[in-house]
Amino acid sequence: MRKAMQRHQSSRQRYLVTGGAGFIGSHLSTALIERGHQVVGLDNLSTGSATNVAGLSSNDSYRLVLGSVLDAQLLDELVEQCDTVIHLAAAVGVTLVVEQPLRSLVTNIRGTEHVIEAAHRYRRRVFIASSSEVYGKNPDVPLHEKADSVVGTPTRSRWGYALSKAVDECLAMAYSREKGMPTVIGRFFNTVGPGQSPAYGMVIPRMIKQALAGDAVTVFGDGAQTRCFCHVSDVVRAVVGLLDHPDAVGEVFNIGSTEEVTINELAERVIATTGSSSSVVRIPYEEAYAPGFEDMLRRVPDTQKIRSLIGWSPTHDLDSILRTVVEHSAAHPPAAAGLPTASG
């Protein structure tokens, strides 16, 4: 069975990428086409943008479909036409999750349910994009795939996203174990890179935009919290590598960098990389988001599992990430963003 799967995966395939016009989706679509595959991107352009895939519009191997994963009939038709589904569509960014918790929950849970049901109906393999948020407040870093989820009270919208992604994983694993659906789950840890919008609270593009404009670079909380940032090209390489390996089926993998940095240090490095004269201003969480907002002090992945299976490790360190994002941002100033809504 595994040899058959390997032969199938090495041939030309048609991929359905939900959230295909989003930041990760557009980079992934480009990489799949460069490998000789066909791609159908599904996106409602609420947080994605047709601009992200403009370079693919003239390629016969690419098609963008305007629509949402909440449209079960449309999704059914597209899944039937494809060999593999890569499910990226989700609510994007802390700002959106806090401000529109209901829409975020519906998009994440109901949308994923539609994807999984259609994939099972047509016996398609599926990659489910999950998040490091499922670990919640677990302080036992580095976080390995079997680490506990430690989330706060569900009465705070901050934790709705984490809980919804955990439900997504539970659904996917249940279909994999009980019905034999070939499923791979990847937990992304702060994916960044050229073209990422600052509109939804993503810290690196937001800080770079502020520094390039000469505005104060804002740090939420005391800035002592740490994060690890992984270049989108490395994330794409991880996703493709896992889909190419039959032993990834039925498993969960952390995908991220292990280079840890405080948000205070990140702000200073952004200012240095941009050559800006900006100052750093700290804003309490209750002002940046909402009263009672909780954050995680550290978020560092254990990536031994994916390293052992496919030999994957990031090729970009934080300094090179900042340089590439600054260069792209300086050349492509972001357009004014509208009110954020849930991604499709």
Salt bridges, closest charged atoms under 4 A:
ASP76 OD2 - ARG121 NH1 2.46
GLU133 OE1 - ARG158 NH1 2.87
GLU133 OE2 - ARG299 NH1 3.50
ASP168 OD2 - LYS165 NZ 3.64
GLU169 OE1 - ARG187 NH2 2.74
ASP234 OD1 - ARG237 NH2 2.86
ASP244 OD2 - ARG35 NH2 2.46
ASP247 OD1 - ARG2 NH1 2.74
GLU251 OE1 - LYS305 NZ 2.79
GLU259 OE2 - ARG269 NH2 3.78
GLU260 OE2 - ARG298 NE 2.76
GLU265 OE2 - ARG269 NH1 3.03
GLU294 OE2 - LYS137 NZ 3.16
GLU294 OE1 - ARG156 NH1 3.34
ASP295 OD1 - ARG227 NH2 2.71
ASP319 OD1 - ARG269 NH2 2.78
